[in-house]
Amino acid sequence: MQLDILTATKMLFIVYFANFAGCAMMVGLWIASASFDENHDYLVFSAEKKVRAGWGSIFVKGIFASWLVTLAVWQANAAQILKALLRRKGLG
């Protein structure tokens, strides 16, 4: 199956906006739960610390995050393959 540039671009935009919507929903739930009302100072401190991080640090954190997502996808595929193999051998 070939993937052309237009389809890949559409998929990237869909995934980006779906991630953004999910993050916005999580923030809304956090605000509605009032879990962090008494920890406001800590949240501001933590946000300021993350914003002041250097470019190299943020770049490396992005690489690690991408690596973790890739590892999760690989494990999900490996689990499906293992399940199929076990079924074929009559063990699952």
Buried (B, 14 or more C-beta within 10 A) or exposed (E): EEEEEEEEEEEEEEEEEEEEEEEEEEEEEEEEEEEEEEEEEEEEEEEEEEEEEEEEEEEEEEEEEEEEEEEEEEEEEEEEEEEEEEEEEEEE
